Amino acid sequence: MTSAPSAVTTAEARPVDSGERLVLLDTLRGFALCGVFISNTFMWFSGRAFMPREQLESLFANGTMLDKVLLPVVTTLVSGRFITIFSFLFGLGFAVQMGRAEARGSPVTRLYVRRLGVMLLLGLTHLTLIWYGDILSNYALIGLWLLWFRRREDRTILKVAAVLLFAWPILSAVIFKLPQLMAATPEAAAALAKLETERSAALKADTLSVFQNGNWWAVVKGGLSFYRREFLLIMCVNSLALLGRFLLGFYAGRKRLFHDAPQHVAFFRRLFFWSLGLGVLGSSVGVVTQQLVLRKIINPETLPVWLPMVLAPVRALGEVGIAATYVSGITLLFQRATWQKILSVLAPVGRMALTNYLSQSVISILVFYGYGLGLVGKLTPSMSILYCLGVFTVQIAWSHLWLARFRFGPMEWVWRSLTYGKAQPMRRSTEAAGAAVAT
């Protein structure tokens, strides 16, 4: 008698249910989302990235002691570190999708491409109508490359990731400095650097003025103009480094390092101490350089053209090192019941990461831009941090309340429904809702 087909191999593709999710990964995603919000606000939403260098130097020189301390702290512990975690988790999520597809015995390519297509649509909407600093569209386009690596050996994945993380930044620095490197004389190179600095400063000043005084449509056009003329190049050049972070997460997902975390405690302990040391070493170089510039001991316009190429992999080491310190540290703490209960407060925020990320943008443009409260360029560094923590605290509470009643966040529901071609069940059962509140 022939046995019935396995339910696993004939199961229809569907979203991951709440009971199948790994709380540790949702917690890490929620933690990363908070840091990304702080990073985006500290320099971009606040308008500091658009201020003239002299004004920025004066802001930190004449601020309170807390404001002065925050710049090196954010540079060392926040900037580039949390987006690295977020990117790592994106790659890890791809590995999870591969594993679930194999367990079902179904192909994953078409579903994954649809999923990224919807993400691209959401990202482009975010970029064009809300905030130019969108990362979703970049994730969707770069995420397609993961399909090429799904059949590759672990060693190949790690080698490519290492090259993209630490060698590509050197080449990207060359791309940015290419006109100066091709100049006939040092004087010509200096003149080109000065012209580029003046062009960028003028563009940023015009953009900041629009953000301060324009209506919604003027701000949208100003943001898109800045994106096209300056931000797009940065995003494109950094895309391969982003893929390197995806690949690290893909490798970790393949090895089930987080699914079987209790069996890998020794690995995470070694990773914590090594990444802490290397992260502090890499970050300290950038902080020292930053402070020398702020104190006018060195002039950035007269620095050797090759210096950014030397510092680029060092900066990458700082970003990856500190990010790995956070990830391994939280994973180790998660092995203790008390800490797991405390840290799991962030898990619902991570489960609704898309909704919370987009809502951070909507709230921030209404707080900072001229057609809202008009606080761009006015909040001190410390007030910017307090603003982020306040909004994120509300998001924690809201995420808990929402997921006690619904299976997905609002935008997660849209994303899944469009991906699977039909509206997904939204409401939780009474029993499931009660269990969610209890946990």
C-alpha positions as CSV (number, residue, x, y, z in Angstrom):
1,M,0.0,0.0,0.0
2,T,1.4,3.4,-1.0
3,S,1.8,5.9,1.8
4,A,0.1,9.2,1.6
5,P,2.2,12.2,0.5
6,S,3.9,14.1,3.3
7,A,2.0,17.2,4.5
8,V,5.3,19.0,4.6
9,T,6.1,18.5,0.9
10,T,2.6,19.4,-0.3
11,A,2.1,22.4,2.0
12,E,1.2,25.6,0.2
13,A,3.6,28.6,0.6
14,R,2.4,30.9,3.3
15,P,3.8,33.5,5.7
16,V,5.6,32.5,8.9
17,D,3.1,32.2,11.7
18,S,3.9,33.8,15.1
19,G,4.4,30.4,16.7
20,E,7.2,29.6,14.2
21,R,9.1,32.8,14.6
22,L,12.4,32.9,16.5
23,V,12.0,35.4,19.4
24,L,15.8,36.0,19.4
25,L,15.8,37.2,15.8
26,D,12.8,39.4,16.3
27,T,14.5,40.9,19.4
28,L,17.7,41.6,17.4
29,R,15.6,43.2,14.6
30,G,13.8,45.4,17.1
31,F,17.1,46.4,18.7
32,A,18.6,47.2,15.3
33,L,15.5,49.3,14.3
34,C,16.0,51.6,17.3
35,G,19.6,52.2,16.4
36,V,18.8,52.9,12.7
37,F,16.2,55.4,13.9
38,I,18.8,57.2,16.1
39,S,21.3,57.2,13.3
40,N,18.8,58.6,10.7
41,T,17.6,61.3,13.1
42,F,21.0,62.3,14.5
43,M,22.3,63.4,11.1
44,W,19.6,63.3,8.5
45,F,16.1,64.1,9.8
46,S,17.7,66.7,12.2
47,G,19.3,68.5,9.3
48,R,22.9,68.2,10.6
49,A,24.1,66.4,7.5
50,F,23.1,69.5,5.5
51,M,24.7,72.2,7.8
52,P,27.9,73.9,6.7
53,R,31.0,72.5,8.4
54,E,31.6,75.6,10.3
55,Q,28.0,75.6,11.7
56,L,28.3,71.9,12.6
57,E,31.6,72.5,14.4
58,S,30.2,75.4,16.3
59,L,27.1,73.4,17.3
60,F,29.2,70.7,19.0
61,A,31.9,73.2,20.3
62,N,29.3,75.5,22.0
63,G,26.9,72.8,23.2
64,T,26.6,71.2,26.6
65,M,29.1,68.6,27.7
66,L,26.5,65.9,26.9
67,D,26.1,67.2,23.3
68,K,29.9,67.2,22.9
69,V,30.2,63.6,24.1
70,L,27.3,62.4,21.9
71,L,29.1,63.0,18.6
72,P,32.0,60.5,19.3
73,V,29.5,58.1,21.1
74,V,27.1,58.0,18.1
75,T,30.1,57.7,15.7
76,T,31.5,54.8,17.7
77,L,28.4,52.9,18.8
78,V,25.6,53.8,16.4
79,S,26.5,55.1,12.9
80,G,26.7,52.2,10.4
81,R,26.5,49.6,13.2
82,F,22.8,49.1,13.4
83,I,22.2,49.1,9.7
84,T,24.8,46.4,9.6
85,I,22.8,44.3,12.0
86,F,19.6,45.0,10.0
87,S,21.3,43.9,6.8
88,F,22.8,40.8,8.4
89,L,19.3,39.8,9.6
90,F,17.9,40.3,6.0
91,G,20.4,37.8,4.7
92,L,19.7,35.4,7.6
93,G,16.0,35.7,6.7
94,F,16.7,34.6,3.2
95,A,18.4,31.5,4.6
96,V,15.3,30.8,6.7
97,Q,13.1,31.1,3.6
98,M,15.3,28.7,1.7
99,G,15.1,26.2,4.5
100,R,11.3,26.5,4.7
101,A,10.9,26.1,1.0
102,E,13.1,23.0,1.0
103,A,11.0,21.5,3.9
104,R,7.9,22.1,1.8
105,G,9.5,20.6,-1.3
106,S,8.6,23.7,-3.3
107,P,10.6,26.1,-5.4
108,V,11.4,29.4,-3.8
109,T,12.7,31.7,-6.6
110,R,9.3,32.9,-7.9
111,L,8.0,33.6,-4.4
112,Y,11.2,35.3,-3.3
113,V,11.3,37.5,-6.4
114,R,7.6,38.5,-5.8
115,R,8.4,39.3,-2.2
116,L,11.3,41.6,-3.3
117,G,9.2,43.1,-6.0
118,V,6.6,44.2,-3.4
119,M,9.4,45.5,-1.2
120,L,10.7,47.5,-4.1
121,L,7.3,49.0,-4.7
122,L,6.9,50.0,-1.1
123,G,10.5,51.3,-1.0
124,L,10.0,53.5,-4.1
125,T,6.8,54.9,-2.7
126,H,8.6,55.7,0.6
127,L,11.5,57.3,-1.3
128,T,9.4,59.4,-3.6
129,L,6.5,60.5,-1.4
130,I,7.9,60.4,2.2
131,W,11.7,60.4,2.7
132,Y,14.6,60.2,0.2
133,G,16.7,58.1,2.7
134,D,14.8,54.9,1.9
135,I,16.7,51.6,2.3
136,L,13.9,49.2,1.3
137,S,14.4,49.8,-2.5
138,N,18.1,49.1,-2.1
139,Y,17.5,46.0,-0.1
140,A,15.0,44.7,-2.7
141,L,17.5,45.2,-5.6
142,I,20.6,43.9,-3.9
143,G,18.6,41.0,-2.3
144,L,18.1,39.5,-5.7
145,W,21.8,38.7,-5.8
146,L,21.3,36.3,-2.9
147,L,19.6,33.9,-5.3
148,W,23.0,33.4,-7.1
149,F,24.7,32.4,-3.8
150,R,22.1,29.9,-2.6
151,R,23.9,26.9,-4.2
152,R,27.4,28.2,-3.4
153,E,29.7,26.6,-0.8
154,D,30.1,28.1,2.6
155,R,33.7,28.9,2.0
156,T,32.8,30.8,-1.2
157,I,30.2,32.8,0.6
158,L,32.6,33.8,3.4
159,K,35.3,34.8,1.0
160,V,33.0,37.0,-1.1
161,A,31.6,38.6,2.0
162,A,35.1,39.4,3.3
163,V,36.1,41.0,0.0
164,L,32.9,43.1,-0.2
165,L,33.1,44.2,3.4
166,F,36.8,45.1,3.6
167,A,38.3,45.4,0.1
168,W,35.3,47.0,-1.7
169,P,35.4,50.1,0.6
170,I,38.9,50.8,-0.8
171,L,37.6,50.7,-4.3
172,S,34.6,52.8,-3.4
173,A,36.8,55.5,-1.9
174,V,38.8,55.5,-5.2
175,I,35.5,56.0,-7.1
176,F,34.7,59.1,-5.0
177,K,38.2,60.5,-5.4
178,L,38.7,59.5,-9.1
179,P,38.7,63.0,-10.5
180,Q,41.4,64.1,-8.1
181,L,43.4,61.0,-8.7
182,M,43.3,61.6,-12.4
183,A,44.3,65.3,-12.1
184,A,47.6,66.3,-13.8
185,T,49.1,68.0,-10.7
186,P,48.5,68.1,-6.9
187,E,47.3,71.7,-7.4
188,A,44.7,70.6,-9.9
189,A,43.6,67.9,-7.6
190,A,43.2,70.4,-4.8
191,A,41.2,72.7,-7.0
192,L,38.9,69.9,-8.0
193,A,38.4,68.9,-4.4
194,K,37.5,72.5,-3.5
195,L,35.0,72.7,-6.4
196,E,33.3,69.5,-5.3
197,T,33.2,70.6,-1.7
198,E,31.6,73.9,-2.8
199,R,29.1,72.2,-5.1
200,S,28.0,69.8,-2.3
201,A,27.8,72.5,0.3
202,A,25.6,74.6,-2.0
203,L,23.3,71.7,-2.8
204,K,23.0,70.9,0.9
205,A,22.3,74.5,1.8
206,D,19.5,74.7,-0.8
207,T,18.0,71.4,0.3
208,L,18.1,72.4,4.0
209,S,16.3,75.7,3.1
210,V,13.6,73.8,1.3
211,F,13.2,71.4,4.3
212,Q,12.8,74.4,6.6
213,N,10.4,76.5,4.6
214,G,8.8,74.4,1.9
215,N,5.4,72.8,1.7
216,W,5.0,69.0,1.3
217,W,5.4,69.0,-2.5
218,A,8.5,71.4,-2.4
219,V,10.1,69.1,0.2
220,V,9.4,66.0,-1.9
221,K,11.0,67.6,-4.9
222,G,13.9,68.9,-2.9
223,G,14.6,65.5,-1.4
224,L,14.4,63.8,-4.7
225,S,16.8,66.4,-6.2
226,F,19.3,65.8,-3.4
227,Y,18.8,62.0,-3.9
228,R,19.5,62.2,-7.6
229,R,22.4,64.6,-7.4
230,E,24.3,63.2,-4.4
231,F,22.6,60.5,-2.3
232,L,22.1,58.1,-5.2
233,L,25.8,57.7,-5.9
234,I,26.4,57.0,-2.2
235,M,23.7,54.3,-2.2
236,C,25.0,52.7,-5.4
237,V,28.6,52.6,-4.3
238,N,27.7,51.2,-0.9
239,S,25.5,48.5,-2.4
240,L,28.2,45.8,-2.7
241,A,29.2,46.4,0.9
242,L,25.5,45.9,1.7
243,L,25.6,42.6,-0.1
244,G,28.6,41.5,2.0
245,R,26.5,42.0,5.1
246,F,23.6,40.0,3.5
247,L,26.0,37.2,2.9
248,L,27.2,37.0,6.5
249,G,23.6,36.7,7.6
250,F,22.9,34.1,4.9
251,Y,25.9,32.0,6.2
252,A,24.7,32.3,9.8
253,G,21.3,31.2,8.8
254,R,22.6,28.2,6.9
255,K,24.6,27.1,10.0
256,R,21.5,27.7,12.2
257,L,23.7,29.6,14.6
258,F,20.7,31.5,16.1
259,H,18.2,28.7,15.8
260,D,20.5,26.5,17.8
261,A,22.1,29.2,19.9
262,P,22.5,27.1,23.1
263,Q,24.7,24.7,21.2
264,H,26.9,27.6,20.0
265,V,27.5,29.5,23.2
266,A,31.3,29.0,23.0
267,F,31.3,30.5,19.5
268,F,29.2,33.5,20.5
269,R,31.5,34.1,23.5
270,R,34.6,34.1,21.4
271,L,32.9,36.3,18.8
272,F,31.9,38.8,21.5
273,F,35.4,39.4,22.7
274,W,37.1,39.3,19.3
275,S,34.6,41.6,17.7
276,L,34.7,44.0,20.7
277,G,38.4,44.4,20.4
278,L,38.5,44.8,16.6
279,G,35.4,47.0,16.7
280,V,36.9,49.4,19.3
281,L,40.2,49.5,17.3
282,G,38.5,50.2,14.0
283,S,36.1,52.8,15.5
284,S,38.8,54.7,17.5
285,V,40.6,55.6,14.3
286,G,37.5,57.3,12.9
287,V,36.7,59.1,16.2
288,V,40.3,60.4,16.5
289,T,40.2,61.7,13.0
290,Q,36.8,63.3,13.6
291,Q,37.9,65.1,16.7
292,L,41.1,66.4,15.1
293,V,38.9,67.9,12.3
294,L,36.5,69.4,14.8
295,R,39.3,70.9,16.8
296,K,40.8,72.3,13.6
297,I,44.1,70.5,14.2
298,I,43.8,69.1,10.7
299,N,42.0,70.5,7.7
300,P,39.9,67.9,5.8
301,E,40.5,69.9,2.5
302,T,44.2,69.5,2.7
303,L,44.3,65.8,3.7
304,P,46.1,63.4,1.3
305,V,43.9,62.0,-1.4
306,W,44.9,58.5,-0.5
307,L,43.8,58.8,3.2
308,P,40.1,57.9,2.7
309,M,41.2,54.7,0.9
310,V,43.3,53.7,3.9
311,L,40.6,54.6,6.4
312,A,37.7,52.9,4.5
313,P,38.4,49.3,5.5
314,V,39.3,50.5,9.0
315,R,35.9,52.1,9.2
316,A,34.2,49.0,7.9
317,L,36.1,47.0,10.6
318,G,34.6,49.3,13.3
319,E,31.1,49.0,11.9
320,V,31.1,45.2,11.5
321,G,33.0,44.7,14.8
322,I,30.6,46.7,17.0
323,A,27.6,45.2,15.2
324,A,28.9,41.7,15.9
325,T,29.5,42.7,19.5
326,Y,25.9,43.7,19.9
327,V,24.5,40.6,18.2
328,S,26.7,38.1,20.1
329,G,26.2,40.0,23.4
330,I,22.4,39.9,23.1
331,T,22.5,36.3,22.0
332,L,24.6,35.3,25.1
333,L,22.2,37.3,27.4
334,F,19.3,35.5,25.8
335,Q,20.5,32.2,27.2
336,R,19.6,33.5,30.7
337,A,15.9,33.4,31.5
338,T,15.8,36.8,33.3
339,W,17.6,38.6,30.5
340,Q,15.5,36.8,27.8
341,K,12.3,38.1,29.4
342,I,13.7,41.7,29.6
343,L,15.1,41.8,26.0
344,S,12.0,40.0,24.5
345,V,10.1,43.3,25.1
346,L,11.7,44.4,21.8
347,A,10.5,41.3,19.9
348,P,7.1,42.7,18.8
349,V,8.8,45.8,17.4
350,G,11.0,43.5,15.3
351,R,8.0,41.5,14.1
352,M,6.5,44.8,12.9
353,A,9.8,46.2,11.6
354,L,8.5,47.4,8.3
355,T,5.5,49.2,9.8
356,N,7.6,50.8,12.5
357,Y,10.4,51.8,10.0
358,L,7.9,53.6,7.8
359,S,6.0,55.2,10.7
360,Q,9.3,56.6,12.0
361,S,9.8,58.4,8.7
362,V,6.2,59.7,8.7
363,I,6.5,60.9,12.3
364,S,9.9,62.5,11.7
365,I,9.0,64.5,8.6
366,L,6.0,65.9,10.4
367,V,8.2,66.8,13.4
368,F,11.2,68.2,11.6
369,Y,10.2,69.6,8.2
370,G,8.7,73.1,7.7
371,Y,5.1,71.9,6.9
372,G,5.1,70.2,10.3
373,L,6.7,71.4,13.5
374,G,9.7,72.8,11.7
375,L,12.3,71.5,14.1
376,V,14.9,70.7,11.4
377,G,18.2,72.3,12.4
378,K,16.9,73.3,15.8
379,L,17.1,70.3,18.1
380,T,20.3,69.8,20.1
381,P,22.0,66.4,19.7
382,S,20.8,65.3,23.1
383,M,17.2,66.3,22.3
384,S,17.4,64.4,19.1
385,I,18.3,61.2,21.0
386,L,15.5,61.8,23.5
387,Y,13.1,62.3,20.7
388,C,14.1,58.9,19.2
389,L,13.8,57.1,22.5
390,G,10.4,58.6,23.1
391,V,9.0,57.6,19.8
392,F,10.5,54.2,20.0
393,T,9.0,53.6,23.5
394,V,5.6,54.4,22.0
395,Q,6.3,52.0,19.2
396,I,7.1,49.2,21.7
397,A,3.8,49.7,23.5
398,W,1.9,50.0,20.2
399,S,3.5,46.8,18.8
400,H,2.6,44.8,21.8
401,L,-1.0,46.0,21.7
402,W,-1.4,45.5,18.0
403,L,0.1,42.0,17.9
404,A,-2.0,40.9,20.8
405,R,-5.0,41.2,18.4
406,F,-3.5,40.8,14.9
407,R,-1.1,38.3,13.2
408,F,0.9,41.0,11.4
409,G,1.6,44.7,11.5
410,P,-0.4,46.7,9.0
411,M,2.4,47.1,6.4
412,E,3.5,43.5,7.0
413,W,0.0,42.4,6.1
414,V,0.1,44.5,2.9
415,W,3.5,43.0,2.0
416,R,2.4,39.4,2.6
417,S,-1.0,39.8,0.9
418,L,0.6,41.2,-2.3
419,T,3.4,38.6,-2.2
420,Y,1.0,35.6,-1.9
421,G,-1.6,37.1,-4.2
422,K,-4.5,37.0,-1.7
423,A,-5.5,38.7,1.5
424,Q,-3.9,37.0,4.5
425,P,-6.0,36.3,7.7
426,M,-5.3,39.3,9.9
427,R,-7.1,38.7,13.2
428,R,-5.7,36.3,15.8
429,S,-8.0,33.8,17.4
430,T,-9.2,34.6,20.9
431,E,-6.9,31.9,22.4
432,A,-3.9,33.1,20.5
433,A,-4.6,36.7,21.5
434,G,-4.8,35.7,25.1
435,A,-1.5,33.8,24.9
436,A,0.2,36.8,23.2
437,V,-0.9,39.1,26.1
438,A,0.3,36.6,28.6
439,T,3.7,36.5,27.1
